[in-house]
Amino acid sequence: MGKPPNLYSYQSVNELAPQLRAFVLSAQNAGIEHHGSFRLAVSGGSLPKTLAQALLAPGDGSSADTPKFDTWEVFFADERAVPLDHPDSNYKLVKDELLDKIPADLGKPNIYPIDLRYLDDVDEMADQYEKLLVSKFAAKDSVKLPIFDLLLLGCGPDGHTCSLFPAHALLREKAAWVCAIEDSPKPPPKRITLSLPVVTAASKIGFVATGGGKKDILRQIFDTEEGRALPSGLVNEGAAEKVNWFTDNAAVDGVTFPRRGSL
């Protein structure tokens, strides 16, 4: 294993947001320089709201500190098999919290939601989303895994991330890029999710975890052997220093793993 993941901690979300902005825009600028676009996948939960606070704040006017949304290709790290206007939809959450609030002069991102024709067949939905990724990441050359410029993820109170849940058989999936799940322990039960190998292959991974409700699970993930086997812990193990956790002090209260204050 390489270097350990980076754990950043701030007094509050207001202090966290500018650091998250710098992290995301650094990944954006690297993606644009490398292949002319910024390919990222996002999850739901509280992440989109924090992301909007970070990205829609006034910048310093420099090119490096400007979101170039017209270069963004936004995919979903996981999604629920529900209509796009359903309260459980990650697409709706990202649209309501961030996409609909982007000023016109910053450009419009390309968004890749699920195919609604397959709401009743999550296996086919996962296959279709994987074909979409193949068309975007392997159009010219075949690749073993898609390499996102950035994944932005949350961590559930049980240590799940994306729709990868503790002790679930999907954690052992090695070949598929996108997996179907029909027995999610958290409703709704039918979802699709990026596989663990795709998650850990990303160039950069950012977790956002805030609030005192996260302190027990973060203590487990960072400070115990059992926590390393949880989905979020497996991302830490598999992607090492590519992983960056953005937390507030309440979320890491009692965590002994070394913290950093700035990027």
Order of alpha helices (4+ residues) and beta strands (2+ residues): beta-alpha-beta-alpha-beta-beta-alpha-beta-alpha-beta-beta-beta-alpha-beta-alpha-alpha-beta
